Amino acid sequence: MQNPNEDTEWNDILRSKGIIPEKPKEKEITEDQIIDLLENTIDQRTGREVTKLDDKSLDELDELEDEEDEKVIEEYKRKRLAEMKALLSESKYGDVKEISAQDYVAEVNNAGEGVWVVLHLYKSGIPLCTLINQYLTSLATKFPTTKFLKSISTTCIPNWPDKNLPTIFIYHNGDMVKQIIGPIELRGMKLTEPELEWMLGEAVPSKIKEDPKPKIRDVLFSNLRLNDNDTNDW
């Protein structure tokens, strides 16, 4: 038996003659339901999909406007632009400043609310101090919202022992929150810049969340695998 609800010419004739009932009307969607649906869609996009846009530039967001809801993208762009302007206003530094004991209070204790300070105590002629100064110069450019300072150890702190060099002090809101003292804690001349970046922790907005130094166990297993490959070749 033919379905009376199907959209066919025969059914249309039968409906016009009153032989079969009119096709049931689809339930209308109210304006409130449309608003709720739109809000839920925006919430889902901003909660899940838009978070994937964090690493995209403003130009890349422009290219996505044809694919995504324009209002959502425009709102997100305004938010990102505001964040970038705020970051730019906080990017006051960008280099490593040399200080003396007389500068300490002004540059460290009174650095300002919310400011992170990294202070390196060093001496010329100590290779690891020279290496860390090179790394800090690079990191200061990478993280311009953090204040990077350096000072000759005995100029900043009289009688500070050379065995404690290099020394790194980290301050926040004028208070010391971390200290890394001596060549052992700073891993000697094998120290890499990513390792130092990780060691500075919250003082820099780094994406490195785990110690990048290869674990001894991993190195041993890597060497064992290489030896096994050499044996298999034979």
C-alpha positions as protocol buffer text, in pm:
chain_id: "A"
residue {
  index: 1
  type: MET
  ca { x: 0 y: 0 z: 0 }
}
residue {
  index: 2
  type: GLN
  ca { x: 133 y: 341 z: -94 }
}
residue {
  index: 3
  type: ASN
  ca { x: 239 y: 569 z: 188 }
}
residue {
  index: 4
  type: PRO
  ca { x: -15 y: 860 z: 201 }
}
residue {
  index: 5
  type: ASN
  ca { x: 254 y: 1092 z: 340 }
}
residue {
  index: 6
  type: GLU
  ca { x: 488 y: 1055 z: 43 }
}
residue {
  index: 7
  type: ASP
  ca { x: 536 y: 1352 z: -188 }
}
residue {
  index: 8
  type: THR
  ca { x: 400 y: 1207 z: -516 }
}
residue {
  index: 9
  type: GLU
  ca { x: 174 y: 1348 z: -790 }
}
residue {
  index: 10
  type: TRP
  ca { x: -84 y: 1075 z: -723 }
}
residue {
  index: 11
  type: ASN
  ca { x: -98 y: 1161 z: -353 }
}
residue {
  index: 12
  type: ASP
  ca { x: -135 y: 1530 z: -441 }
}
residue {
  index: 13
  type: ILE
  ca { x: -440 y: 1444 z: -658 }
}
residue {
  index: 14
  type: LEU
  ca { x: -592 y: 1232 z: -384 }
}
residue {
  index: 15
  type: ARG
  ca { x: -539 y: 1512 z: -129 }
}
residue {
  index: 16
  type: SER
  ca { x: -704 y: 1764 z: -363 }
}
residue {
  index: 17
  type: LYS
  ca { x: -1010 y: 1533 z: -388 }
}
residue {
  index: 18
  type: GLY
  ca { x: -1022 y: 1488 z: -13 }
}
residue {
  index: 19
  type: ILE
  ca { x: -964 y: 1114 z: -46 }
}
residue {
  index: 20
  type: ILE
  ca { x: -657 y: 1114 z: 178 }
}
residue {
  index: 21
  type: PRO
  ca { x: -580 y: 1366 z: 454 }
}
residue {
  index: 22
  type: GLU
  ca { x: -342 y: 1653 z: 408 }
}
residue {
  index: 23
  type: LYS
  ca { x: 21 y: 1577 z: 482 }
}
residue {
  index: 24
  type: PRO
  ca { x: 105 y: 1664 z: 847 }
}
residue {
  index: 25
  type: LYS
  ca { x: 280 y: 1997 z: 874 }
}
residue {
  index: 26
  type: GLU
  ca { x: 634 y: 1999 z: 1004 }
}
residue {
  index: 27
  type: LYS
  ca { x: 670 y: 2143 z: 1349 }
}
residue {
  index: 28
  type: GLU
  ca { x: 773 y: 2509 z: 1326 }
}
residue {
  index: 29
  type: ILE
  ca { x: 1081 y: 2624 z: 1510 }
}
residue {
  index: 30
  type: THR
  ca { x: 1020 y: 2925 z: 1729 }
}
residue {
  index: 31
  type: GLU
  ca { x: 1248 y: 3229 z: 1739 }
}
residue {
  index: 32
  type: ASP
  ca { x: 1354 y: 3139 z: 2092 }
}
residue {
  index: 33
  type: GLN
  ca { x: 1457 y: 2792 z: 1977 }
}
residue {
  index: 34
  type: ILE
  ca { x: 1663 y: 2944 z: 1695 }
}
residue {
  index: 35
  type: ILE
  ca { x: 1839 y: 3173 z: 1944 }
}
residue {
  index: 36
  type: ASP
  ca { x: 1906 y: 2882 z: 2178 }
}
residue {
  index: 37
  type: LEU
  ca { x: 2041 y: 2675 z: 1889 }
}
residue {
  index: 38
  type: LEU
  ca { x: 2270 y: 2959 z: 1778 }
}
residue {
  index: 39
  type: GLU
  ca { x: 2399 y: 3017 z: 2132 }
}
residue {
  index: 40
  type: ASN
  ca { x: 2469 y: 2646 z: 2178 }
}
residue {
  index: 41
  type: THR
  ca { x: 2654 y: 2637 z: 1845 }
}
residue {
  index: 42
  type: ILE
  ca { x: 2867 y: 2937 z: 1946 }
}
residue {
  index: 43
  type: ASP
  ca { x: 2936 y: 2785 z: 2287 }
}
residue {
  index: 44
  type: GLN
  ca { x: 3045 y: 2458 z: 2128 }
}
residue {
  index: 45
  type: ARG
  ca { x: 3273 y: 2637 z: 1881 }
}
residue {
  index: 46
  type: THR
  ca { x: 3429 y: 2867 z: 2136 }
}
residue {
  index: 47
  type: GLY
  ca { x: 3463 y: 2582 z: 2383 }
}
residue {
  index: 48
  type: ARG
  ca { x: 3614 y: 2322 z: 2155 }
}
residue {
  index: 49
  type: GLU
  ca { x: 3695 y: 2433 z: 1803 }
}
residue {
  index: 50
  type: VAL
  ca { x: 3804 y: 2791 z: 1864 }
}
residue {
  index: 51
  type: THR
  ca { x: 4062 y: 2672 z: 2116 }
}
residue {
  index: 52
  type: LYS
  ca { x: 4238 y: 2511 z: 1820 }
}
residue {
  index: 53
  type: LEU
  ca { x: 4281 y: 2860 z: 1670 }
}
residue {
  index: 54
  type: ASP
  ca { x: 4514 y: 2975 z: 1949 }
}
residue {
  index: 55
  type: ASP
  ca { x: 4826 y: 2921 z: 1741 }
}
residue {
  index: 56
  type: LYS
  ca { x: 4691 y: 3091 z: 1426 }
}
residue {
  index: 57
  type: SER
  ca { x: 4786 y: 3441 z: 1318 }
}
residue {
  index: 58
  type: LEU
  ca { x: 4533 y: 3712 z: 1233 }
}
residue {
  index: 59
  type: ASP
  ca { x: 4597 y: 3652 z: 861 }
}
residue {
  index: 60
  type: GLU
  ca { x: 4519 y: 3282 z: 902 }
}
residue {
  index: 61
  type: LEU
  ca { x: 4200 y: 3370 z: 1087 }
}
residue {
  index: 62
  type: ASP
  ca { x: 4101 y: 3592 z: 790 }
}
residue {
  index: 63
  type: GLU
  ca { x: 4127 y: 3289 z: 560 }
}
residue {
  index: 64
  type: LEU
  ca { x: 3895 y: 3090 z: 786 }
}
residue {
  index: 65
  type: GLU
  ca { x: 3613 y: 3343 z: 774 }
}
residue {
  index: 66
  type: ASP
  ca { x: 3461 y: 3175 z: 467 }
}
residue {
  index: 67
  type: GLU
  ca { x: 3448 y: 2842 z: 649 }
}
residue {
  index: 68
  type: GLU
  ca { x: 3346 y: 2944 z: 1001 }
}
residue {
  index: 69
  type: ASP
  ca { x: 3073 y: 3160 z: 1141 }
}
residue {
  index: 70
  type: GLU
  ca { x: 3181 y: 3520 z: 1076 }
}
residue {
  index: 71
  type: LYS
  ca { x: 3050 y: 3654 z: 1405 }
}
residue {
  index: 72
  type: VAL
  ca { x: 3240 y: 3392 z: 1604 }
}
residue {
  index: 73
  type: ILE
  ca { x: 3562 y: 3455 z: 1412 }
}
residue {
  index: 74
  type: GLU
  ca { x: 3530 y: 3833 z: 1436 }
}
residue {
  index: 75
  type: GLU
  ca { x: 3471 y: 3814 z: 1811 }
}
residue {
  index: 76
  type: TYR
  ca { x: 3769 y: 3584 z: 1850 }
}
residue {
  index: 77
  type: LYS
  ca { x: 3987 y: 3815 z: 1639 }
}
residue {
  index: 78
  type: ARG
  ca { x: 3892 y: 4111 z: 1857 }
}
residue {
  index: 79
  type: LYS
  ca { x: 3982 y: 3911 z: 2165 }
}
residue {
  index: 80
  type: ARG
  ca { x: 4316 y: 3801 z: 2017 }
}
residue {
  index: 81
  type: LEU
  ca { x: 4396 y: 4156 z: 1907 }
}
residue {
  index: 82
  type: ALA
  ca { x: 4325 y: 4286 z: 2257 }
}
residue {
  index: 83
  type: GLU
  ca { x: 4548 y: 4014 z: 2403 }
}
residue {
  index: 84
  type: MET
  ca { x: 4827 y: 4100 z: 2159 }
}
residue {
  index: 85
  type: LYS
  ca { x: 4802 y: 4470 z: 2246 }
}
residue {
  index: 86
  type: ALA
  ca { x: 4813 y: 4387 z: 2616 }
}
residue {
  index: 87
  type: LEU
  ca { x: 5119 y: 4164 z: 2561 }
}
residue {
  index: 88
  type: LEU
  ca { x: 5286 y: 4439 z: 2361 }
}
residue {
  index: 89
  type: SER
  ca { x: 5228 y: 4689 z: 2642 }
}
residue {
  index: 90
  type: GLU
  ca { x: 5390 y: 4443 z: 2886 }
}
residue {
  index: 91
  type: SER
  ca { x: 5688 y: 4377 z: 2659 }
}
residue {
  index: 92
  type: LYS
  ca { x: 5907 y: 4641 z: 2820 }
}
residue {
  index: 93
  type: TYR
  ca { x: 6241 y: 4463 z: 2824 }
}
residue {
  index: 94
  type: GLY
  ca { x: 6395 y: 4236 z: 2559 }
}
residue {
  index: 95
  type: ASP
  ca { x: 6761 y: 4249 z: 2666 }
}
residue {
  index: 96
  type: VAL
  ca { x: 6988 y: 4167 z: 2961 }
}
residue {
  index: 97
  type: LYS
  ca { x: 7066 y: 4473 z: 3169 }
}
residue {
  index: 98
  type: GLU
  ca { x: 7386 y: 4501 z: 3375 }
}
residue {
  index: 99
  type: ILE
  ca { x: 7330 y: 4627 z: 3731 }
}
residue {
  index: 100
  type: SER
  ca { x: 7535 y: 4705 z: 4040 }
}
residue {
  index: 101
  type: ALA
  ca { x: 7454 y: 4678 z: 4410 }
}
residue {
  index: 102
  type: GLN
  ca { x: 7318 y: 5035 z: 4402 }
}
residue {
  index: 103
  type: ASP
  ca { x: 7066 y: 4935 z: 4135 }
}
residue {
  index: 104
  type: TYR
  ca { x: 6947 y: 4624 z: 4316 }
}
residue {
  index: 105
  type: VAL
  ca { x: 6651 y: 4767 z: 4509 }
}
residue {
  index: 106
  type: ALA
  ca { x: 6516 y: 4967 z: 4215 }
}
residue {
  index: 107
  type: GLU
  ca { x: 6564 y: 4695 z: 3954 }
}
residue {
  index: 108
  type: VAL
  ca { x: 6470 y: 4391 z: 4162 }
}
residue {
  index: 109
  type: ASN
  ca { x: 6266 y: 4470 z: 4473 }
}
residue {
  index: 110
  type: ASN
  ca { x: 6079 y: 4756 z: 4308 }
}
residue {
  index: 111
  type: ALA
  ca { x: 6050 y: 4601 z: 3963 }
}
residue {
  index: 112
  type: GLY
  ca { x: 5671 y: 4635 z: 3972 }
}
residue {
  index: 113
  type: GLU
  ca { x: 5361 y: 4434 z: 4042 }
}
residue {
  index: 114
  type: GLY
  ca { x: 5344 y: 4109 z: 3851 }
}
residue {
  index: 115
  type: VAL
  ca { x: 5695 y: 4147 z: 3703 }
}
residue {
  index: 116
  type: TRP
  ca { x: 5923 y: 3843 z: 3688 }
}
residue {
  index: 117
  type: VAL
  ca { x: 6294 y: 3913 z: 3729 }
}
residue {
  index: 118
  type: VAL
  ca { x: 6581 y: 3679 z: 3640 }
}
residue {
  index: 119
  type: LEU
  ca { x: 6916 y: 3787 z: 3791 }
}
residue {
  index: 120
  type: HIS
  ca { x: 7241 y: 3617 z: 3690 }
}
residue {
  index: 121
  type: LEU
  ca { x: 7546 y: 3658 z: 3915 }
}
residue {
  index: 122
  type: TYR
  ca { x: 7861 y: 3590 z: 3715 }
}
residue {
  index: 123
  type: LYS
  ca { x: 8230 y: 3656 z: 3673 }
}
residue {
  index: 124
  type: SER
  ca { x: 8428 y: 3692 z: 3354 }
}
residue {
  index: 125
  type: GLY
  ca { x: 8669 y: 3408 z: 3287 }
}
residue {
  index: 126
  type: ILE
  ca { x: 8423 y: 3138 z: 3401 }
}
residue {
  index: 127
  type: PRO
  ca { x: 8313 y: 2954 z: 3082 }
}
residue {
  index: 128
  type: LEU
  ca { x: 7975 y: 2844 z: 3220 }
}
residue {
  index: 129
  type: CYS
  ca { x: 7894 y: 3204 z: 3320 }
}
residue {
  index: 130
  type: THR
  ca { x: 7975 y: 3314 z: 2966 }
}
residue {
  index: 131
  type: LEU
  ca { x: 7755 y: 3038 z: 2821 }
}
residue {
  index: 132
  type: ILE
  ca { x: 7460 y: 3132 z: 3044 }
}
residue {
  index: 133
  type: ASN
  ca { x: 7495 y: 3499 z: 2954 }
}
residue {
  index: 134
  type: GLN
  ca { x: 7466 y: 3399 z: 2588 }
}
residue {
  index: 135
  type: TYR
  ca { x: 7155 y: 3194 z: 2656 }
}
residue {
  index: 136
  type: LEU
  ca { x: 6997 y: 3472 z: 2863 }
}
residue {
  index: 137
  type: THR
  ca { x: 7054 y: 3723 z: 2582 }
}
residue {
  index: 138
  type: SER
  ca { x: 6857 y: 3494 z: 2351 }
}
residue {
  index: 139
  type: LEU
  ca { x: 6585 y: 3426 z: 2608 }
}
residue {
  index: 140
  type: ALA
  ca { x: 6547 y: 3796 z: 2688 }
}
residue {
  index: 141
  type: THR
  ca { x: 6460 y: 3858 z: 2323 }
}
residue {
  index: 142
  type: LYS
  ca { x: 6223 y: 3563 z: 2321 }
}
residue {
  index: 143
  type: PHE
  ca { x: 6043 y: 3665 z: 2643 }
}
residue {
  index: 144
  type: PRO
  ca { x: 6036 y: 4048 z: 2653 }
}
residue {
  index: 145
  type: THR
  ca { x: 5781 y: 4058 z: 2938 }
}
residue {
  index: 146
  type: THR
  ca { x: 6044 y: 3916 z: 3176 }
}
residue {
  index: 147
  type: LYS
  ca { x: 6316 y: 4143 z: 3315 }
}
residue {
  index: 148
  type: PHE
  ca { x: 6659 y: 3984 z: 3267 }
}
residue {
  index: 149
  type: LEU
  ca { x: 6948 y: 4123 z: 3472 }
}
residue {
  index: 150
  type: LYS
  ca { x: 7311 y: 4031 z: 3525 }
}
residue {
  index: 151
  type: SER
  ca { x: 7571 y: 4150 z: 3770 }
}
residue {
  index: 152
  type: ILE
  ca { x: 7930 y: 4069 z: 3856 }
}
residue {
  index: 153
  type: SER
  ca { x: 7887 y: 3859 z: 4168 }
}
residue {
  index: 154
  type: THR
  ca { x: 8113 y: 4050 z: 4409 }
}
residue {
  index: 155
  type: THR
  ca { x: 7984 y: 4381 z: 4276 }
}
residue {
  index: 156
  type: CYS
  ca { x: 7629 y: 4285 z: 4362 }
}
residue {
  index: 157
  type: ILE
  ca { x: 7696 y: 4075 z: 4675 }
}
residue {
  index: 158
  type: PRO
  ca { x: 8035 y: 4133 z: 4844 }
}
residue {
  index: 159
  type: ASN
  ca { x: 8233 y: 3816 z: 4913 }
}
residue {
  index: 160
  type: TRP
  ca { x: 7996 y: 3594 z: 4715 }
}
residue {
  index: 161
  type: PRO
  ca { x: 8209 y: 3279 z: 4665 }
}
residue {
  index: 162
  type: ASP
  ca { x: 8321 y: 3184 z: 4316 }
}
residue {
  index: 163
  type: LYS
  ca { x: 8224 y: 2821 z: 4385 }
}
residue {
  index: 164
  type: ASN
  ca { x: 7861 y: 2936 z: 4377 }
}
residue {
  index: 165
  type: LEU
  ca { x: 7894 y: 3067 z: 4024 }
}
residue {
  index: 166
  type: PRO
  ca { x: 7700 y: 3079 z: 3809 }
}
residue {
  index: 167
  type: THR
  ca { x: 7407 y: 3181 z: 4031 }
}
residue {
  index: 168
  type: ILE
  ca { x: 7056 y: 3259 z: 3913 }
}
residue {
  index: 169
  type: PHE
  ca { x: 6797 y: 3426 z: 4134 }
}
residue {
  index: 170
  type: ILE
  ca { x: 6434 y: 3449 z: 4026 }
}
residue {
  index: 171
  type: TYR
  ca { x: 6202 y: 3711 z: 4175 }
}
residue {
  index: 172
  type: HIS
  ca { x: 5832 y: 3786 z: 4147 }
}
residue {
  index: 173
  type: ASN
  ca { x: 5665 y: 4094 z: 4292 }
}
residue {
  index: 174
  type: GLY
  ca { x: 5999 y: 4179 z: 4454 }
}
residue {
  index: 175
  type: ASP
  ca { x: 6028 y: 3847 z: 4639 }
}
residue {
  index: 176
  type: MET
  ca { x: 6275 y: 3570 z: 4565 }
}
residue {
  index: 177
  type: VAL
  ca { x: 6091 y: 3256 z: 4455 }
}
residue {
  index: 178
  type: LYS
  ca { x: 6376 y: 3039 z: 4324 }
}
residue {
  index: 179
  type: GLN
  ca { x: 6754 y: 3014 z: 4328 }
}
residue {
  index: 180
  type: ILE
  ca { x: 6983 y: 2800 z: 4115 }
}
residue {
  index: 181
  type: ILE
  ca { x: 7334 y: 2800 z: 4257 }
}
residue {
  index: 182
  type: GLY
  ca { x: 7656 y: 2656 z: 4123 }
}
residue {
  index: 183
  type: PRO
  ca { x: 7774 y: 2460 z: 3820 }
}
residue {
  index: 184
  type: ILE
  ca { x: 7624 y: 2129 z: 3934 }
}
residue {
  index: 185
  type: GLU
  ca { x: 7269 y: 2264 z: 3961 }
}
residue {
  index: 186
  type: LEU
  ca { x: 7321 y: 2439 z: 3629 }
}
residue {
  index: 187
  type: ARG
  ca { x: 7444 y: 2115 z: 3467 }
}
residue {
  index: 188
  type: GLY
  ca { x: 7787 y: 2237 z: 3358 }
}
residue {
  index: 189
  type: MET
  ca { x: 7897 y: 2311 z: 3003 }
}
residue {
  index: 190
  type: LYS
  ca { x: 7654 y: 2054 z: 2860 }
}
residue {
  index: 191
  type: LEU
  ca { x: 7364 y: 2280 z: 2957 }
}
residue {
  index: 192
  type: THR
  ca { x: 7145 y: 2365 z: 2659 }
}
residue {
  index: 193
  type: GLU
  ca { x: 6930 y: 2674 z: 2608 }
}
residue {
  index: 194
  type: PRO
  ca { x: 6602 y: 2474 z: 2617 }
}
residue {
  index: 195
  type: GLU
  ca { x: 6712 y: 2322 z: 2950 }
}
residue {
  index: 196
  type: LEU
  ca { x: 6782 y: 2666 z: 3094 }
}
residue {
  index: 197
  type: GLU
  ca { x: 6448 y: 2794 z: 2961 }
}
residue {
  index: 198
  type: TRP
  ca { x: 6274 y: 2505 z: 3138 }
}
residue {
  index: 199
  type: MET
  ca { x: 6468 y: 2569 z: 3461 }
}
residue {
  index: 200
  type: LEU
  ca { x: 6349 y: 2930 z: 3469 }
}
residue {
  index: 201
  type: GLY
  ca { x: 5997 y: 2795 z: 3510 }
}
residue {
  index: 202
  type: GLU
  ca { x: 5714 y: 3044 z: 3559 }
}
residue {
  index: 203
  type: ALA
  ca { x: 5947 y: 3339 z: 3510 }
}
residue {
  index: 204
  type: VAL
  ca { x: 5910 y: 3293 z: 3133 }
}
residue {
  index: 205
  type: PRO
  ca { x: 5591 y: 3193 z: 2947 }
}
residue {
  index: 206
  type: SER
  ca { x: 5765 y: 2891 z: 2799 }
}
residue {
  index: 207
  type: LYS
  ca { x: 5594 y: 2606 z: 2616 }
}
residue {
  index: 208
  type: ILE
  ca { x: 5858 y: 2367 z: 2751 }
}
residue {
  index: 209
  type: LYS
  ca { x: 5679 y: 2191 z: 3037 }
}
residue {
  index: 210
  type: GLU
  ca { x: 5907 y: 1891 z: 3081 }
}
residue {
  index: 211
  type: ASP
  ca { x: 6282 y: 1869 z: 3136 }
}
residue {
  index: 212
  type: PRO
  ca { x: 6432 y: 1844 z: 2783 }
}
residue {
  index: 213
  type: LYS
  ca { x: 6752 y: 1683 z: 2912 }
}
residue {
  index: 214
  type: PRO
  ca { x: 6782 y: 1326 z: 2782 }
}
residue {
  index: 215
  type: LYS
  ca { x: 6737 y: 1074 z: 3061 }
}
residue {
  index: 216
  type: ILE
  ca { x: 7033 y: 842 z: 3130 }
}
residue {
  index: 217
  type: ARG
  ca { x: 6805 y: 541 z: 3090 }
}
residue {
  index: 218
  type: ASP
  ca { x: 6688 y: 663 z: 2748 }
}
residue {
  index: 219
  type: VAL
  ca { x: 7046 y: 720 z: 2637 }
}
residue {
  index: 220
  type: LEU
  ca { x: 7147 y: 369 z: 2748 }
}
residue {
  index: 221
  type: PHE
  ca { x: 6857 y: 208 z: 2561 }
}
residue {
  index: 222
  type: SER
  ca { x: 6935 y: 418 z: 2255 }
}
residue {
  index: 223
  type: ASN
  ca { x: 7296 y: 295 z: 2260 }
}
residue {
  index: 224
  type: LEU
  ca { x: 7178 y: -64 z: 2305 }
}
residue {
  index: 225
  type: ARG
  ca { x: 6950 y: -34 z: 2003 }
}
residue {
  index: 226
  type: LEU
  ca { x: 7237 y: 104 z: 1796 }
}
residue {
  index: 227
  type: ASN
  ca { x: 7458 y: -189 z: 1904 }
}
residue {
  index: 228
  type: ASP
  ca { x: 7181 y: -436 z: 1815 }
}
residue {
  index: 229
  type: ASN
  ca { x: 7148 y: -281 z: 1470 }
}
residue {
  index: 230
  type: ASP
  ca { x: 7524 y: -314 z: 1417 }
}
residue {
  index: 231
  type: THR
  ca { x: 7506 y: -683 z: 1517 }
}
residue {
  index: 232
  type: ASN
  ca { x: 7210 y: -746 z: 1286 }
}
residue {
  index: 233
  type: ASP
  ca { x: 7399 y: -594 z: 995 }
}
residue {
  index: 234
  type: TRP
  ca { x: 7660 y: -863 z: 1038 }
}
